[in-house]
Amino acid sequence: MAAARNALDPSLGIEMVRKVVNRIRERRFLESSPLRSQICSDVRLFCRALDPDLWIEAEERSAQLCEQARKKLSTLDYDLGGPAHLALLYFFVRYKRPRVVVETGVAAGFSSTVILSALAANGGGRLYSSDLPYFRLYNPEQYIGYVVPDELKLNWSCLTKGDRQNLPKILSMVDKIDLFHHDSDKMYHSRMWAMKQVAQSSARMPRLS
C-alpha cells in the first residue's frame, strides 16, 4: 500500500505518527470546545465595508480560478480535497499587499493559486508554503499544488516534509512575514504550535523604519 510505503520514509513516518496521536488526544477537546459555537460576522459585509470594488474583484477572480482548478482535478481519479474561502484569501492579499506570505497546508493548491494570483495582481510578493504528501497515493509529492498554474509558480517556494520541518526552515528564509495562513492540521495543538513558531520568529525579526 502507498500509505505503508510512504510511512517507511523516516521524515514522513514521524509526521504520520504525530498527526494520528494528536487527533486521538484532542478529539474530546474539540467536541466540547466553545469555539464550535463562536459567532462570526458575515464575510461579505466585512470585506465590502473595507473596499467594495476589491471584494467584487475577489469574488470574480476566485470563482474563475476555482473553476479552472476543478476542471484540472476532474482528470484525476483521486480526491485531493476542495477549496477554502478563496475570495477572502484573494481579498486580503490584494488589500494588505504583502511582500511575504506564509501558508501551511497546500493539498491540491486552491489556496496557493488564489494567493499567488493576488500577489501577481499586486505586482510582486512571494508565497512560502508547507505541506505533507498524501500518504495514500503513490509518488504523492506530484499532487501537492496540482492545480497551481505553471505561470504562477515563479514566486512560490513549496516545502513538503511536514510543518514541523518545513515551518522552521521557511521562517529562517524570510526577514519578515506580512501574512500567515494556517490551513494544515486543524487540531488545536498543531495550530497553536504553528502560531507560536510564527509569533516567536516575528519577534526576532528586525523592524524596518
Rosetta silent file (secondary structure, phi, psi, omega in degrees, C-alpha in Angstrom):
SEQUENCE: MAAARNALDPSLGIEMVRKVVNRIRERRFLESSPLRSQICSDVRLFCRALDPDLWIEAEERSAQLCEQARKKLSTLDYDLGGPAHLALLYFFVRYKRPRVVVETGVAAGFSSTVILSALAANGGGRLYSSDLPYFRLYNPEQYIGYVVPDELKLNWSCLTKGDRQNLPKILSMVDKIDLFHHDSDKMYHSRMWAMKQVAQSSARMPRLS
SCORE:     score description
SCORE:     0.000 S_00000001
   1 L     0.000  147.239 -179.102    0.000    0.000    0.000 S_00000001
   2 H   -62.136  -39.396 -178.943    1.095    3.535   -0.739 S_00000001
   3 H   -61.936  -43.354  179.088    0.467    4.642    2.850 S_00000001
   4 H   -64.724  -41.950 -179.976    2.713    1.921    4.251 S_00000001
   5 H   -63.661  -43.009  179.999    5.440    2.675    1.717 S_00000001
   6 H   -68.835  -31.927  179.865    5.353    6.396    2.476 S_00000001
   7 H   -67.550  -22.477  178.765    5.392    5.722    6.219 S_00000001
   8 L   -72.959  -17.717  173.418    8.735    3.947    5.796 S_00000001
   9 L   -70.615  116.511 -174.059   10.279    7.267    4.812 S_00000001
  10 H   -53.588  -42.966 -176.820   11.679    8.390    8.217 S_00000001
  11 H   -68.889  -34.122  179.723   10.865   12.064    7.722 S_00000001
  12 H   -84.126  -35.961 -179.594    7.287   11.361    6.615 S_00000001
  13 H   -61.111  -39.601  178.100    6.641    8.483    9.007 S_00000001
  14 H   -61.533  -42.471  179.441    7.323   10.661   12.042 S_00000001
  15 H   -66.198  -37.690  178.855    4.805   13.215   10.823 S_00000001
  16 H   -61.676  -47.804 -179.780    2.203   10.499   10.207 S_00000001
  17 H   -62.548  -43.404 -178.942    2.523    9.170   13.767 S_00000001
  18 H   -61.217  -41.954 -179.383    2.415   12.672   15.256 S_00000001
  19 H   -66.150  -40.626  179.299   -0.797   13.541   13.405 S_00000001
  20 H   -63.750  -46.190 -179.143   -2.529   10.323   14.483 S_00000001
  21 H   -62.101  -45.584 -179.080   -1.556   10.802   18.147 S_00000001
  22 H   -62.183  -39.348 -178.238   -2.661   14.440   18.180 S_00000001
  23 H   -68.808  -37.980  177.351   -6.043   13.635   16.642 S_00000001
  24 H   -66.974  -43.312 -176.373   -6.757   10.906   19.170 S_00000001
  25 H   -67.001  -33.603 -171.075   -5.637   13.091   22.070 S_00000001
  26 H  -104.542    0.603 -177.213   -7.628   16.149   21.073 S_00000001
  27 H   -58.173  -46.824 -177.659  -10.860   14.658   19.733 S_00000001
  28 H   -65.712  -36.620  179.846  -12.719   15.083   23.033 S_00000001
  29 H   -62.262  -44.927 -177.760  -11.425   18.633   23.468 S_00000001
  30 H   -65.992  -36.095 -178.671  -12.702   19.701   20.056 S_00000001
  31 H   -65.559  -28.573 -177.738  -16.097   18.112   20.607 S_00000001
  32 H  -105.972    1.681 -174.366  -16.646   20.193   23.737 S_00000001
  33 L   -67.211  134.661  176.549  -14.825   23.386   22.693 S_00000001
  34 H   -66.038  -16.332  178.591  -16.849   26.629   22.953 S_00000001
  35 H   -62.283  -23.023 -179.400  -15.193   27.702   19.692 S_00000001
  36 H   -64.148  -25.772 -177.927  -17.667   25.439   17.892 S_00000001
  37 H  -109.730   13.501 -179.418  -20.463   27.894   18.694 S_00000001
  38 L   -62.665  136.949 -179.495  -18.493   31.131   18.204 S_00000001
  39 L   -88.579  127.294 -179.781  -20.489   33.749   16.317 S_00000001
  40 L  -114.344  145.701  177.773  -18.738   35.151   13.234 S_00000001
  41 L   -75.725  159.633 -179.816  -19.648   38.225   11.259 S_00000001
  42 L   -67.633  124.179 -176.334  -20.644   37.947    7.623 S_00000001
  43 H   -61.528  -43.373 -177.313  -17.502   37.873    5.494 S_00000001
  44 H   -61.939  -44.302  179.727  -19.099   39.660    2.562 S_00000001
  45 H   -63.052  -40.490 -178.864  -20.338   42.559    4.682 S_00000001
  46 H   -62.974  -49.157 -176.622  -16.960   42.896    6.355 S_00000001
  47 H   -70.564  -37.180  177.434  -14.973   42.967    3.104 S_00000001
  48 H   -63.233  -34.560  178.429  -17.426   45.231    1.316 S_00000001
  49 H   -66.288  -31.989  179.306  -17.092   47.720    4.147 S_00000001
  50 H   -76.934  -47.221 -178.134  -13.324   47.789    3.614 S_00000001
  51 L  -163.168   94.532 -174.678  -13.326   48.014   -0.185 S_00000001
  52 H   -61.936  -39.561 -179.816  -16.485   47.146   -2.146 S_00000001
  53 H   -66.775  -39.194  179.639  -14.819   47.219   -5.584 S_00000001
  54 H   -67.672  -35.024  177.817  -11.991   44.986   -4.437 S_00000001
  55 H   -65.253  -38.607  175.629  -14.472   42.485   -2.971 S_00000001
  56 H   -60.894  -45.389  177.267  -16.204   42.253   -6.349 S_00000001
  57 H   -59.448  -43.137 -178.248  -12.833   41.565   -7.972 S_00000001
  58 H   -62.391  -43.985  179.483  -12.057   38.947   -5.313 S_00000001
  59 H   -64.936  -43.299 -177.709  -15.319   37.089   -5.854 S_00000001
  60 H   -68.970  -46.172 -177.252  -14.996   37.116   -9.629 S_00000001
  61 H   -69.095  -41.267 -179.671  -11.319   36.155   -9.792 S_00000001
  62 H   -66.058  -36.953  177.844  -11.541   33.449   -7.126 S_00000001
  63 H   -65.046  -40.221  178.335  -14.574   31.900   -8.863 S_00000001
  64 H   -63.484  -46.841 -179.471  -12.666   31.853  -12.145 S_00000001
  65 H   -65.477  -37.663  179.252   -9.606   30.243  -10.573 S_00000001
  66 H   -64.197  -42.523  179.490  -11.752   27.713   -8.709 S_00000001
  67 H   -63.843  -42.296  177.613  -13.488   26.645  -11.909 S_00000001
  68 H   -62.005  -41.696 -179.442  -10.146   26.207  -13.683 S_00000001
  69 H   -66.057  -42.017  179.974   -8.832   24.161  -10.763 S_00000001
  70 H   -63.689  -37.502  178.179  -11.891   21.898  -10.649 S_00000001
  71 H   -63.756  -41.149  179.231  -11.564   21.179  -14.358 S_00000001
  72 H   -67.161  -40.387  179.497   -7.954   20.134  -13.879 S_00000001
  73 H   -66.183  -27.708 -177.990   -8.848   17.952  -10.887 S_00000001
  74 L   -65.099  -13.695  178.915  -11.595   16.253  -12.893 S_00000001
  75 L   -83.774   -7.641 -178.403   -8.875   14.499  -14.906 S_00000001
  76 L  -100.219  157.005  174.074   -7.721   12.603  -11.784 S_00000001
  77 L   -94.789    0.959 -175.799   -9.182    9.530  -10.119 S_00000001
  78 L  -107.371  151.185  173.942   -8.152   10.826   -6.680 S_00000001
  79 L   -95.548  110.035 -178.759   -9.882   13.179   -4.271 S_00000001
  80 L  -100.518   10.979  179.266   -7.329   15.849   -3.359 S_00000001
  81 L    92.687  172.066 -176.640   -9.736   17.981   -1.369 S_00000001
  82 L  -119.899 -168.395 -174.538  -11.533   21.201   -2.152 S_00000001
  83 L   -83.258  160.333  169.999  -11.181   24.953   -1.692 S_00000001
  84 L   -92.313 -154.218  176.915  -11.192   27.131    1.388 S_00000001
  85 L   -83.430   86.414 -171.817  -12.749   30.624    1.359 S_00000001
  86 H   -66.517  -39.197 -179.402  -10.888   31.664   -1.770 S_00000001
  87 H   -62.488  -39.440  179.507  -12.490   35.072   -2.204 S_00000001
  88 H   -65.310  -43.013  178.536  -11.479   36.067    1.328 S_00000001
  89 H   -62.448  -47.255 -179.979   -7.885   34.968    0.777 S_00000001
  90 H   -60.322  -44.509 -178.429   -7.649   36.800   -2.521 S_00000001
  91 H   -57.704  -49.640 -174.763   -9.209   39.920   -0.997 S_00000001
  92 H   -70.141  -32.327  175.821   -6.794   40.163    1.917 S_00000001
  93 H   -67.369  -40.222  177.330   -3.711   39.575   -0.210 S_00000001
  94 H   -70.186  -40.153 -174.955   -4.842   42.333   -2.563 S_00000001
  95 H   -71.450  -43.823 -176.818   -5.972   44.605    0.275 S_00000001
  96 H   -86.331  -19.250  178.839   -2.905   44.242    2.524 S_00000001
  97 L    51.669   55.039 -179.635   -0.414   43.954   -0.380 S_00000001
  98 L   -70.819  150.309  173.637    2.014   41.646    1.492 S_00000001
  99 L   -93.850  -29.969 -179.655    5.504   41.007    0.193 S_00000001
 100 E  -128.422  118.861  176.469    5.924   37.750    2.116 S_00000001
 101 E  -117.096  133.538  176.777    3.064   35.275    2.608 S_00000001
 102 E  -119.747  131.986  177.247    3.493   32.025    4.541 S_00000001
 103 E  -132.545  147.389  170.583    0.900   29.254    4.441 S_00000001
 104 E  -114.020  131.328 -177.916    0.662   25.785    5.935 S_00000001
 105 L    97.121  111.246 -179.301   -1.431   23.277    4.025 S_00000001
 106 L  -116.915  -51.113 -176.480   -1.438   23.133    0.242 S_00000001
 107 L    53.768 -129.267 -177.997   -3.198   19.910   -0.821 S_00000001
 108 L   -67.725  -26.816  175.661   -4.441   20.366   -4.392 S_00000001
 109 L   108.967   18.314  177.699   -3.423   24.027   -4.296 S_00000001
 110 H   -58.390  -52.824 -178.016   -6.657   26.054   -4.378 S_00000001
 111 H   -64.426  -41.973  178.943   -5.489   28.491   -1.694 S_00000001
 112 H   -59.434  -39.562 -178.937   -1.985   28.677   -3.103 S_00000001
 113 H   -63.274  -47.249 -177.461   -3.416   29.545   -6.505 S_00000001
 114 H   -71.136  -33.960  176.973   -5.525   32.486   -5.327 S_00000001
 115 H   -64.092  -47.596 -179.654   -2.726   33.819   -3.109 S_00000001
 116 H   -64.582  -37.973  177.932   -0.243   33.679   -5.980 S_00000001
 117 H   -64.782  -41.809  178.619   -2.781   35.232   -8.347 S_00000001
 118 H   -66.570  -39.669  176.720   -3.416   38.094   -5.927 S_00000001
 119 H   -61.706  -41.101  178.107    0.325   38.649   -5.472 S_00000001
 120 H   -62.744  -41.078  178.593    0.687   38.810   -9.246 S_00000001
 121 H   -65.252  -31.786  177.090   -2.133   41.361   -9.420 S_00000001
 122 H   -72.634  -20.739 -178.961   -0.326   43.390   -6.764 S_00000001
 123 L    95.209   11.193  177.921    2.808   43.397   -8.894 S_00000001
 124 L   164.329  169.929 -178.445    5.056   41.420   -6.551 S_00000001
 125 L   122.212  161.488 -178.183    5.462   39.262   -3.470 S_00000001
 126 E  -135.403  143.371  177.376    6.349   35.663   -2.677 S_00000001
 127 E  -108.684  129.152  174.373    4.449   32.726   -1.194 S_00000001
 128 E  -112.778  121.417 -174.482    6.183   30.160    1.043 S_00000001
 129 E  -119.091  147.862  175.809    4.121   27.010    1.552 S_00000001
 130 E  -123.335  133.478  177.407    4.395   23.985    3.834 S_00000001
 131 L  -151.015  171.560  176.720    2.688   20.677    3.178 S_00000001
 132 L  -129.434  131.793 -176.358    2.900   16.941    3.756 S_00000001
 133 L   -60.358  154.067  173.943    2.321   14.448    0.906 S_00000001
 134 L   -67.171  119.372 -176.916   -0.823   12.325    0.748 S_00000001
 135 L   -66.860  -27.287 -171.362    0.163    9.017    2.374 S_00000001
 136 L   -82.256   -6.917 -174.822   -2.398    7.021    0.442 S_00000001
 137 L  -107.924  149.841  174.774   -1.035    7.887   -3.040 S_00000001
 138 L   -76.144  136.329 -178.599    1.917    6.588   -4.993 S_00000001
 139 L    49.139   58.812 -168.318    4.589    9.246   -5.556 S_00000001
 140 H   -69.106  -22.123 -178.276    2.434   11.731   -3.630 S_00000001
 141 H   -58.242  -29.313 -177.013    4.674   14.790   -3.987 S_00000001
 142 H   -67.292  -16.641 -177.999    3.499   15.230   -7.573 S_00000001
 143 H   -96.433   -8.493  178.078   -0.026   16.043   -6.365 S_00000001
 144 L   -69.953  122.173 -178.192    0.922   18.835   -3.953 S_00000001
 145 L    68.693   31.272 -173.487   -0.257   22.053   -5.554 S_00000001
 146 L   -57.724  -34.383 -174.850   -1.582   20.096   -8.516 S_00000001
 147 L   -92.490   -1.506 -179.501   -3.930   22.864   -9.681 S_00000001
 148 L   -69.332  122.362  179.661   -1.461   25.760   -9.382 S_00000001
 149 L   -62.682  142.695 -178.037   -0.882   27.175  -12.888 S_00000001
 150 H   -57.118  -35.554 -176.365    2.711   26.998  -14.072 S_00000001
 151 H   -69.071  -14.404  179.181    2.809   30.730  -14.773 S_00000001
 152 H   -96.858   -7.950 -172.554    2.204   31.472  -11.083 S_00000001
 153 H   -78.437  -10.357 -178.106    4.910   29.177   -9.694 S_00000001
 154 H   -60.310  -35.090 -177.602    7.797   31.595  -10.266 S_00000001
 155 H  -104.497   35.852 -175.449    7.051   33.354   -6.970 S_00000001
 156 E  -131.560  129.749  170.846    6.353   30.173   -4.999 S_00000001
 157 E  -117.840  120.507 -175.772    8.511   28.113   -2.642 S_00000001
 158 E  -123.601  119.195  178.442    6.831   24.876   -1.517 S_00000001
 159 E  -104.583  145.532 -167.476    8.366   22.541    1.088 S_00000001
 160 L  -130.353   32.248  179.282    6.916   19.037    1.525 S_00000001
 161 L  -109.525   13.196 -179.662    8.271   17.441    4.707 S_00000001
 162 L    94.139  152.102 -174.255    5.512   18.490    7.100 S_00000001
 163 H   -57.607  -37.178 -175.425    5.099   21.619    9.202 S_00000001
 164 H   -62.655  -29.748  175.741    7.473   20.512   11.967 S_00000001
 165 H   -96.308  -40.481 -173.589   10.344   20.501    9.490 S_00000001
 166 H   -70.508  -45.913 -171.453    9.090   22.976    6.917 S_00000001
 167 H   -63.306  -46.619  175.950    7.941   25.892    9.040 S_00000001
 168 H   -58.974  -36.792  178.976   11.216   26.487   10.934 S_00000001
 169 H   -66.871  -44.094  178.721   13.072   26.302    7.621 S_00000001
 170 H   -61.205  -44.044 -177.919   10.706   28.757    5.952 S_00000001
 171 H   -64.963  -26.744  176.680   10.972   31.163    8.880 S_00000001
 172 H   -78.869  -13.626 -177.087   14.764   31.079    8.592 S_00000001
 173 H   -91.456  -15.163 -174.887   14.471   32.019    4.902 S_00000001
 174 L  -117.019  152.091  178.357   12.493   35.256    5.359 S_00000001
 175 L  -100.092   -1.335  173.599   13.280   38.505    7.127 S_00000001
 176 L  -167.156  162.041  175.972    9.621   39.294    7.808 S_00000001
 177 L  -127.439  120.395 -179.654    6.120   37.825    7.490 S_00000001
 178 L   -92.701  -31.330 -178.506    3.345   40.045    6.211 S_00000001
 179 E  -149.349  130.604  179.677    0.551   37.455    6.085 S_00000001
 180 E  -121.326  127.389 -179.942    0.258   33.973    7.610 S_00000001
 181 E  -121.041  113.171  179.609   -2.423   31.490    6.516 S_00000001
 182 E   -98.321  117.610 -179.931   -2.765   28.271    8.543 S_00000001
 183 L  -145.436   30.730  176.303   -4.670   25.537    6.718 S_00000001
 184 L   -99.424 -128.556 -177.726   -2.815   22.321    7.554 S_00000001
 185 L   -59.603  121.284 -175.348   -3.549   20.126   10.591 S_00000001
 186 L   -84.730   -1.551  178.357   -6.651   21.640   12.245 S_00000001
 187 L   -61.289  143.534 -176.604   -6.008   20.080   15.645 S_00000001
 188 H   -54.389  -46.212 -177.493   -5.732   22.675   18.425 S_00000001
 189 H   -60.684  -41.304 -178.973   -2.250   21.543   19.421 S_00000001
 190 H   -69.314  -41.308  178.593   -0.968   21.811   15.846 S_00000001
 191 H   -62.735  -44.762 -178.475   -2.498   25.231   15.261 S_00000001
 192 H   -66.077  -37.220  177.640   -1.045   26.616   18.481 S_00000001
 193 H   -61.393  -46.283 -178.545    2.396   25.194   17.690 S_00000001
 194 H   -64.454  -45.162 -179.971    2.413   26.867   14.263 S_00000001
 195 H   -61.784  -38.478  179.815    1.163   30.201   15.607 S_00000001
 196 H   -66.199  -41.067  178.189    3.795   30.141   18.333 S_00000001
 197 H   -60.226  -44.958 -179.064    6.557   29.476   15.807 S_00000001
 198 H   -67.478  -42.623 -179.110    5.457   32.409   13.667 S_00000001
 199 H   -63.343  -44.400  179.982    5.000   34.727   16.647 S_00000001
 200 H   -65.981  -40.649  179.034    8.426   33.922   18.075 S_00000001
 201 H   -65.881  -41.247  179.728   10.087   34.298   14.705 S_00000001
 202 H   -63.366  -35.535  179.875    8.348   37.621   14.070 S_00000001
 203 H   -66.758  -28.410 -179.789    9.521   38.926   17.443 S_00000001
 204 H   -87.092  -15.446 -177.103   13.136   38.194   16.457 S_00000001
 205 L   -73.168  142.182  179.567   12.868   39.755   13.005 S_00000001
 206 L   -66.123  142.431  177.762   14.331   43.244   12.541 S_00000001
 207 L   -95.084  125.085 -178.904   11.850   46.088   12.297 S_00000001
 208 L   -90.720  129.895 -178.526   12.406   48.357    9.306 S_00000001
 209 L   -84.602    0.000    0.000   11.743   52.049    9.918 S_00000001
